[in-house]
Amino acid sequence: MVAPPDNDVLWARTLHFKHNGSPALNGVSLGVRVGEILAVTGPRGSGKTTLLQCLAGLLPTQRGEVWFNSTPVHTMGPLTRERLRRDRFGWIDPAPLLVPELNVWENAALPLMLRGTGRRRAKATALEWLERLDIGNCARKHPYALVQAERQRVAIARALAPAPTVLFADEPTAPLHSADRAHVLRTLTTAARSHGITVVLATDDADTAALADRTVALRDGRLVNTVHLPPVAETEGRAACSLSV
């Protein structure tokens, strides 16, 4: 094994993954730099979600390598990967998965408390993020009392509250209307840049991808092109991020 470049917080080499015998990833290689917002684009079924799940350690790699801060994720056991996700990663699903027994601020504070943060501090941080996402007035409500768009804002606040090293966002604004989507995306990208959070964002929406520093496109499980938005001269020519079918 050869460790990745020091300026890559995430690095994948020739990832292969099959779902029930059907290939979802077919030799994908890429690097993600510290503090970068990377958009992974492509049509439904192109492998976007599978790629994010492999990078985040949710799916063990079947073939290939995944590195986080020069540590091989692909050799970790299930418990070590679980601790890595708890302590260093954040995740946003297309549909909000909240704990129904907890109210809004408790849901948003849950990752912090799982890390050992005291209840008072965790609550204050959660409330701050709920306010930023215009959902602070619902802090004491339970998920069943919210509409879908409000629940998704809570899920995004929950992912941002612990200031993860890397935030994986799988179609994070899919349940939102266009006006809500723009506000939430601005909050997400501004928070990521101000807190130095690296973001890997899966989307098939061009406006969402345009907020990223760089986009990579998948088709049939293969990386087909890379676009810099805006161009970043020092990363030109990195073969690991520009494969073609």
SULFEN-V413319 format. One record per pair of residues at least 12 apart in sequence whose ideal C-beta (glycine too) atoms are under 7 Angstrom apart, sorted by sequence separation. I is the first residue (numbers start at 1). J is the second residue. If there is no record, write none. Layout:
i->[I	I]
j->[J	J]
This chain:
i->[40	54	127	138	173	214	215	14	15	61	109	112	214	109	214	215	14	135	214	226	12	13	57	68	109	156	172	213	226	12	109	212	225	12	105	108	135	57	135	210	213	11	133	223	224	10	105	108	222	224	10	25	105	108	135	189	8	9	24	28	133	152	185	222	8	9	57	133	152	8	9	25	105	167	216	5	7	24	25	104	149	185	219	4	7	57	130	148	149	57	86	87	129	149	156	25	56	86	167	169	104	126	129	149	153	160	171	129	156	163	166	167	168	169	170	171	17	56	164	165	104	105	163	166	56	104	126	173	104	125	17	103	104	103	15	103	17	100	12	100	17	18	100	10	17	98	15	16	108	16	107	111	115	16	110	15	108	112	14	104	108	111	112	13	107	111	133	12	13	109	12	98	108	12	133	96	132	11	96	98	98	10	96	97	9	96	9	93	4	92	1	3	92	4	3	92	91	90	90	1	90	90	89	88	89	94	88	89	90	91	92	93	94	88	90	92	89	92	94	95	56	55	52	52	49	55	52	52	37	49	48	37	9	10	9	40	44	35	38	40	43	36	37	38	39	40	41	42	35	38	41	34	37	39	32	51	32	41	39	39	48	47	46	39	46	37	38	41	46	47	37	38	42	46	37	38	39	40	41	42	36	42	36	38	40	30	9	30	28	26	27	28	25	26	24	23	31	31	30	31	29	30	29]
j->[52	66	139	150	185	226	227	27	28	74	122	125	227	123	228	229	29	150	229	241	28	29	73	84	125	172	188	229	242	29	126	229	242	30	123	126	153	76	154	229	232	31	153	243	244	31	126	129	243	245	32	47	127	130	157	211	31	32	47	51	156	175	208	245	32	33	81	157	176	33	34	50	130	192	241	31	33	50	51	130	175	211	245	31	34	84	157	175	176	85	114	115	157	177	184	54	85	115	197	199	135	157	160	180	184	191	202	161	188	195	198	199	200	201	202	203	50	89	197	198	138	139	197	200	91	139	161	208	140	161	54	140	141	141	54	142	59	142	55	143	61	62	144	55	62	143	61	62	154	63	154	158	162	64	158	64	157	161	64	154	158	161	162	64	158	162	184	64	65	161	65	151	161	66	187	151	187	67	152	154	155	68	154	155	68	155	69	155	67	155	65	67	156	70	70	159	159	159	160	72	162	164	164	164	165	170	165	166	167	168	169	170	171	166	168	170	168	172	174	175	168	168	168	170	170	200	200	202	189	202	202	192	165	166	166	200	204	196	199	201	204	198	199	200	201	202	203	204	198	201	204	198	201	203	198	218	200	209	208	209	218	218	218	212	219	211	212	215	220	221	212	213	217	221	213	214	215	216	217	218	213	219	214	216	218	216	198	223	222	221	222	223	221	222	221	221	238	240	240	241	240	241	243]
